[in-house]
Amino acid sequence: MIKLFAGLGNPGAEYEATRHNAGFWWVDALARELKVSLVPERGYHGLVARANVHGQVVWLLEPQTFMNLSGKSVAALARFYKIQPDEILVVHDELDVVPGQAKLKFGGGHGGHNGLRDIHAQLGTGDYWRLRLGIGHPGVAAEVVNWVLKKPAPEQRQAMEETVARTLKAVPALLAGEMEKATLIVHTHKPPRPKPPRPVEPPT
């Protein structure tokens, strides 16, 4: 059962539309859906909202520490409200998943993601849930830093926004602790519409 939804990104207008901020986009969308506003909370080094869903308290968090110190924020809120690692969902950008797709997983390594690396260190475990929003890979390792801090092309941004909207449908299942059902919702994506066949020229 998820009690804390933490979206990762970098604070500041210059990072707002970059691929690395996909986690922020998701939590922003969830806040709109739950009709709550994220407000700065110094004690948790982030923007925080508290929602009440069917009598269940749910926390939304966007660390404002910069990506590589995300754990400081996530761990501070989780500790204060006695939220266990397996009740946390971290939403983040994922190089190994293409734009338009997402993956829900529990535990595992940080895959070189600086935000996850710090959350691992601060929580003292990797046993938390992750929602991995695909941003695709530039194809060359040396380009990764540049890639994540750039804005996606319009069609990629659209695919990512559609993924955010689609994966939000898994929230009721996540809140109910129905993780298999949530996984199914997250992993079911519609394939791109095929291009209409070109009309065949009638023989002359």
C-alpha positions as CSV (number, residue, x, y, z in Angstrom):
1,M,0.0,0.0,0.0
2,I,1.6,3.3,-1.1
3,K,1.5,6.2,1.3
4,L,4.2,8.4,-0.2
5,F,4.4,9.4,-3.9
6,A,7.8,11.0,-4.5
7,G,8.6,12.5,-7.9
8,L,12.2,13.2,-8.8
9,G,13.5,16.2,-10.6
10,N,15.6,19.3,-10.3
11,P,14.2,22.6,-8.9
12,G,14.3,25.8,-11.0
13,A,12.6,27.1,-14.1
14,E,15.6,26.1,-16.4
15,Y,15.0,22.4,-15.6
16,E,11.2,22.4,-15.7
17,A,10.7,20.8,-19.1
18,T,13.8,18.6,-19.1
19,R,13.6,14.8,-19.3
20,H,15.1,14.5,-15.8
21,N,12.0,16.2,-14.4
22,A,9.5,13.5,-15.6
23,G,8.9,12.5,-11.9
24,F,7.9,16.1,-11.1
25,W,5.4,16.1,-14.1
26,W,3.8,12.9,-12.7
27,V,3.4,14.2,-9.1
28,D,2.1,17.6,-10.5
29,A,-0.5,15.6,-12.4
30,L,-1.5,13.6,-9.4
31,A,-1.8,16.7,-7.3
32,R,-4.2,18.2,-9.9
33,E,-6.2,15.0,-9.9
34,L,-6.4,14.9,-6.0
35,K,-7.1,18.7,-6.0
36,V,-4.2,19.4,-3.6
37,S,-1.4,22.0,-3.8
38,L,2.2,21.3,-3.3
39,V,3.8,23.8,-0.8
40,P,7.4,24.3,0.3
41,E,8.2,22.5,3.6
42,R,11.6,23.3,4.9
43,G,11.7,20.3,7.2
44,Y,11.4,17.9,4.3
45,H,13.5,19.9,1.8
46,G,10.8,19.8,-0.8
47,L,7.3,20.6,-2.0
48,V,4.8,18.6,-0.1
49,A,1.0,18.0,-0.3
50,R,-1.2,15.9,2.0
51,A,-4.3,14.3,0.5
52,N,-7.1,12.3,2.1
53,V,-8.3,9.5,-0.3
54,H,-11.2,7.4,1.1
55,G,-10.0,8.1,4.6
56,Q,-6.4,7.2,3.8
57,V,-3.7,9.9,4.2
58,V,-1.4,10.1,1.2
59,W,1.7,12.3,0.9
60,L,3.0,13.8,-2.4
61,L,6.6,15.0,-2.4
62,E,8.9,16.8,-4.9
63,P,12.4,17.1,-3.4
64,Q,13.9,20.5,-4.0
65,T,17.5,19.4,-3.1
66,F,18.6,18.8,-6.7
67,M,18.5,15.2,-8.0
68,N,21.6,13.8,-6.4
69,L,20.4,14.6,-2.9
70,S,16.8,13.4,-3.3
71,G,17.2,10.9,-0.5
72,K,17.6,13.6,2.1
73,S,14.0,14.8,1.3
74,V,12.4,11.4,0.9
75,A,14.0,9.9,4.0
76,A,13.1,13.0,6.2
77,L,9.4,12.8,5.4
78,A,9.2,9.0,5.6
79,R,11.0,8.9,8.9
80,F,8.8,11.6,10.5
81,Y,5.5,9.9,9.4
82,K,6.8,6.4,10.0
83,I,6.3,5.4,6.4
84,Q,8.1,2.1,5.5
85,P,10.3,1.8,2.4
86,D,7.8,-0.6,0.8
87,E,5.1,2.1,1.2
88,I,7.0,4.6,-0.9
89,L,6.7,5.0,-4.7
90,V,9.5,6.9,-6.3
91,V,8.6,8.2,-9.8
92,H,11.6,8.9,-12.0
93,D,12.9,9.2,-15.6
94,E,14.3,6.0,-17.1
95,L,16.9,5.8,-19.9
96,D,16.3,2.1,-20.6
97,V,12.6,2.6,-21.3
98,V,11.3,4.3,-24.5
99,P,9.1,7.5,-24.3
100,G,5.5,6.4,-24.1
101,Q,6.2,3.4,-21.9
102,A,6.6,3.0,-18.2
103,K,7.6,0.2,-15.8
104,L,6.6,-0.4,-12.2
105,K,9.0,-2.4,-10.1
106,F,9.9,-3.2,-6.5
107,G,13.5,-3.1,-5.2
108,G,16.6,-3.6,-7.2
109,G,19.7,-1.4,-7.9
110,H,19.8,2.3,-8.7
111,G,21.0,1.7,-12.3
112,G,23.3,4.7,-12.1
113,H,20.4,7.1,-11.5
114,N,21.7,9.7,-9.1
115,G,18.3,10.3,-7.4
116,L,17.8,6.6,-6.7
117,R,21.4,6.3,-5.5
118,D,20.9,8.9,-2.8
119,I,17.5,7.4,-1.8
120,H,19.1,4.0,-1.4
121,A,21.8,5.5,0.8
122,Q,19.4,7.6,2.9
123,L,16.8,4.9,3.4
124,G,19.5,2.3,3.9
125,T,17.7,-0.1,1.5
126,G,16.6,-0.4,-2.1
127,D,13.3,-2.1,-1.1
128,Y,10.9,0.6,-2.3
129,W,8.6,0.9,-5.3
130,R,9.7,2.7,-8.5
131,L,7.6,4.0,-11.4
132,R,10.1,4.3,-14.2
133,L,8.9,6.8,-16.9
134,G,10.6,6.1,-20.2
135,I,12.8,8.9,-21.7
136,G,14.8,6.7,-24.1
137,H,18.6,6.6,-24.5
138,P,20.7,8.8,-26.7
139,G,22.6,5.7,-27.8
140,V,26.0,6.9,-26.5
141,A,27.0,6.8,-22.8
142,A,28.9,10.1,-23.1
143,E,25.7,11.8,-24.2
144,V,23.6,10.7,-21.2
145,V,24.1,13.8,-19.0
146,N,23.4,16.1,-21.8
147,W,20.3,14.0,-22.8
148,V,18.6,14.0,-19.4
149,L,19.0,17.7,-19.0
150,K,17.6,18.6,-22.4
151,K,13.9,19.0,-23.3
152,P,12.4,16.1,-25.2
153,A,11.3,16.6,-28.8
154,P,7.6,17.5,-29.1
155,E,6.5,14.0,-30.1
156,Q,8.5,12.5,-27.2
157,R,7.0,15.0,-24.8
158,Q,3.5,14.1,-26.0
159,A,4.3,10.4,-25.6
160,M,5.6,11.0,-22.1
161,E,2.5,13.1,-21.1
162,E,0.2,10.3,-22.4
163,T,2.2,7.9,-20.2
164,V,1.7,10.1,-17.2
165,A,-2.1,10.3,-17.8
166,R,-2.3,6.5,-18.3
167,T,-0.2,5.5,-15.3
168,L,-2.1,7.8,-13.0
169,K,-5.0,5.3,-13.6
170,A,-3.0,2.9,-11.4
171,V,-3.2,5.1,-8.4
172,P,-6.3,3.6,-6.8
173,A,-4.7,0.1,-7.1
174,L,-1.4,1.5,-5.6
175,L,-3.4,3.0,-2.7
176,A,-5.2,-0.3,-2.1
177,G,-2.0,-2.3,-2.2
178,E,-3.1,-4.2,-5.3
179,M,0.3,-4.1,-6.8
180,E,-0.3,-6.8,-9.5
181,K,-3.3,-4.8,-10.8
182,A,-1.3,-1.6,-10.7
183,T,1.6,-3.2,-12.6
184,L,-0.8,-4.5,-15.3
185,I,-2.2,-0.9,-15.7
186,V,1.2,0.6,-15.9
187,H,2.6,-2.0,-18.4
188,T,-0.4,-2.0,-20.7
189,H,0.3,0.6,-23.4
190,K,-1.4,1.0,-26.7
191,P,1.0,0.5,-29.7
192,P,1.3,3.5,-32.0
193,R,-1.4,3.7,-34.6
194,P,-0.2,2.2,-37.9
195,K,0.1,4.6,-40.8
196,P,-2.7,4.2,-43.2
197,P,-1.6,2.2,-46.2
198,R,-0.8,4.2,-49.3
199,P,-3.4,4.0,-52.0
200,V,-2.5,1.6,-54.7
201,E,-2.3,3.3,-58.1
202,P,-4.8,1.6,-60.4
203,P,-3.2,0.2,-63.5
204,T,-3.4,2.5,-66.5
